[in-house]
Structure formats: structure tokens, C-alpha cells
């Protein structure tokens, strides 16, 4: 018997820094073949709205710690998936934005507050039988996170990865242009971890 055809979804992940190729020197061809755009936060709402107008792909987002502005100016044509599981062509994406609380701000949480957010998702997680992509702003605790409080990752994310073993964990927040060398890609058990800084394109099998 011949090999079965594999169907792939092409995903563009973005975070933290507007890509000059997609913003300053925009060429619509850069978005050709992209089936889904995932934003990990700390991007101008106008940037997300701009991308949404030039693609048929859904633009899903969570909020970063600098995205209080989204309250007044939400990204037009985009879908916020905070605290929910969004399904696109069979791919289940769980969204949990925000960073560790290090000063007053709407999109900052303590470890216990993030654990509470995750506990409230138990019915959605049960109903959807897990998820394929974990989309966050912050990394997971001791998984390519920073040593300082603002860039420390969440323990609850490690718990989710251990229990549900998604194909991908996509986050931002720890910029790849920082002094420390944060990896673009790494592996955590069965999960491929993606640092979405600026932009990164990957594929998931359907």
C-alpha cells in the first residue's frame, strides 16, 4: 500500500517585536500559504489588525504584559483566545496570556493566580479532550525562562504540558535579542517548544 497523504497546517507565530518584513516592507506574498496566525502578545494592536486585513487565515491572540492597550484598542478582525480552547480545522489551541506579576498591571499574575486560571478550564479541557497547541505569552517555569521575576515562567504551564502532551507550546516574552541565548526551538518530552519572537513559521499535521 502506498503512503497516506499527510495534510499539514502552516502556522505563523508572532510575538514581542513587529517584523519589518510584515510591517515596514510589507509584501502580501509573505503571507501566502499561511493557514493560521498565532500572536503571543506584546505587539501593537494595529499590527495584528493590519495582518488580518491581508490574509484569509484567522489571527488568534493572547495578551502580553504590555497589552493593557488592547482594552481600549482591540485588534480589529482578530480573535482573542484567552482562557479558552479555539478549534481551527481540528487543531485545538489553548490560550493563556500574561506574565508573572512584577508591578501593577492587568495582564500579570502570580503563580497561584495562573494555577487558578488553569483550574477554571477543567471542563473545557475535558470536553475537548485536551489540546494540540498551548499558546501563551510567558514561557513555562524553568523551561527557557528568565531568572528575573518579570521573565520567570509559570509552573502551571509545565503541569499542562505534562498532563496533556500537546504537539506544540508557543510562547514569547523572553526576547531572542536579549543577552542570554534563548533558543528558538527546543523539545520538552513530546512537545516542541517554539519561541515566537518576531515571527516563526511551523507546520502541524492534521
C-alpha positions in Angstrom: 0.0 0.0 0.0 1.2 3.5 -0.8 1.8 6.1 1.9 -1.2 8.1 3.0 -1.1 11.8 2.1 -0.2 13.9 5.1 -2.2 17.1 5.5 -0.3 20.0 7.1 -1.4 23.3 8.5 1.1 26.1 8.1 1.2 28.4 11.1 2.9 31.7 11.6 3.7 32.6 15.2 4.5 36.2 16.2 5.5 37.9 19.4 7.1 40.9 21.1 8.6 42.7 18.0 6.9 43.7 14.8 8.6 42.1 11.9 9.9 44.7 9.4 9.1 42.3 6.5 5.5 42.1 7.6 5.1 45.8 8.7 7.6 48.3 7.2 8.4 46.5 3.9 5.2 44.5 3.6 4.7 42.2 0.6 1.5 40.2 0.6 3.4 37.2 -0.7 5.0 36.8 2.8 1.5 35.6 3.9 0.9 33.2 1.0 0.2 29.6 2.2 -0.2 30.6 5.9 -3.3 28.9 7.3 -3.2 30.4 10.8 -1.5 33.2 12.6 -0.9 33.0 16.4 0.1 36.0 18.4 1.8 35.6 21.7 1.4 39.2 22.7 3.3 42.5 23.3 2.5 43.6 19.7 0.7 46.7 18.6 -3.0 46.1 18.0 -2.6 48.0 14.7 0.0 45.4 13.6 -2.4 42.5 14.2 -5.3 44.3 12.5 -3.0 45.1 9.5 -2.1 41.4 9.2 -5.7 40.4 9.5 -6.7 42.6 6.5 -4.2 40.9 4.2 -4.9 37.2 5.0 -7.8 34.8 5.0 -6.1 33.0 7.9 -7.6 33.6 11.3 -5.4 35.7 13.6 -5.6 34.4 17.1 -4.0 36.2 20.1 -3.3 36.2 23.8 -2.3 39.4 25.6 1.2 40.1 26.8 2.1 42.1 29.9 2.3 45.3 27.8 -1.1 44.8 26.2 -3.3 46.8 28.6 -3.8 49.0 25.5 -5.9 46.2 24.0 -8.7 47.2 26.4 -9.2 50.5 24.5 -7.9 49.4 21.1 -8.6 45.7 20.5 -7.1 44.3 17.3 -9.7 44.5 14.6 -10.6 41.3 12.8 -8.7 39.2 15.3 -9.8 36.6 17.8 -8.8 36.7 21.5 -8.5 33.1 22.9 -7.7 34.0 26.5 -8.9 31.2 28.8 -10.5 29.2 26.1 -9.8 26.4 23.6 -10.2 27.5 20.0 -10.5 24.8 17.3 -9.4 25.6 13.7 -9.7 22.8 11.2 -9.5 20.2 14.0 -6.5 21.8 15.7 -7.2 22.7 19.4 -5.4 25.8 20.6 -5.5 26.8 24.3 -4.7 30.4 25.1 -3.3 31.8 28.4 -1.7 35.2 28.1 0.1 37.4 30.6 3.3 37.4 32.6 4.5 36.9 36.2 3.3 39.8 38.4 6.2 42.2 38.9 4.3 45.5 39.1 0.6 46.7 38.9 -0.9 45.7 35.6 -4.0 43.9 34.2 -2.1 41.1 32.4 0.2 40.0 35.2 -0.3 37.0 37.5 1.2 35.3 40.5 1.9 31.5 40.2 -1.2 30.8 42.3 -3.4 33.1 40.1 -2.3 31.3 36.9 -2.9 27.9 38.6 -6.4 29.2 39.3 -7.0 30.2 35.7 -6.0 26.8 34.6 -8.2 25.1 37.1 -11.2 27.0 35.8 -10.5 25.4 32.4 -11.1 21.8 33.6 -14.5 21.4 31.9 -13.3 22.9 28.6 -10.2 20.6 28.7 -12.4 17.6 29.4 -14.9 18.4 26.7 -12.2 19.0 24.1 -10.1 16.0 25.3 -7.0 18.2 25.7 -5.4 20.5 23.2 -2.7 20.4 20.4 -1.1 23.8 20.9 -0.6 25.8 24.1 -0.4 29.5 23.2 0.9 31.8 25.9 2.9 35.0 26.3 5.3 33.7 29.0 7.4 30.6 28.9 6.9 27.7 31.4 8.8 27.7 34.7 12.5 26.6 34.2 11.9 25.9 30.5 13.8 28.6 28.7 12.5 31.3 31.0 14.5 34.1 32.6 16.0 34.1 36.1 14.5 37.5 37.0 10.9 37.8 38.3 9.5 39.6 35.2 10.7 36.9 32.8 10.1 33.8 35.1 7.8 31.2 33.6 4.6 29.7 35.0 4.6 26.4 36.9 1.0 25.8 35.7 2.2 25.6 32.1 4.6 22.8 33.0 1.6 21.0 34.6 -0.4 21.4 31.4 2.5 20.1 29.2 3.0 17.1 31.5 -0.7 16.1 31.6 -1.9 16.8 28.0 1.3 16.5 26.0 0.4 18.9 23.2 2.3 18.8 19.9 3.4 22.5 20.3 3.9 25.0 23.1 4.2 28.5 21.5 5.3 31.5 23.7 7.0 34.9 23.6 8.2 37.3 26.3 11.8 36.2 26.5 13.2 38.0 23.6 15.8 36.3 21.4 17.8 39.5 21.2 18.4 39.6 25.0 22.0 38.9 26.2 21.2 35.4 27.2 20.8 33.0 24.3 17.1 31.9 24.4 16.6 29.0 21.9 14.1 29.4 19.0 13.2 25.7 19.3 13.5 23.1 22.0 11.9 19.9 23.0 10.1 19.1 26.2 9.0 15.4 26.3 6.7 15.0 23.3 6.1 18.8 22.9 8.0 21.0 20.5 8.6 24.4 22.2 8.6 27.5 20.0 9.9 30.9 21.0 7.8 33.1 18.6 9.9 36.2 19.0 9.2 38.4 15.9 8.0 35.6 13.7 8.4 31.9 13.1 6.6 29.6 10.7 6.0 25.9 11.5 3.6 23.2 10.4 1.3 20.8 12.3 0.0 17.6 10.9 -3.8 17.3 10.7 
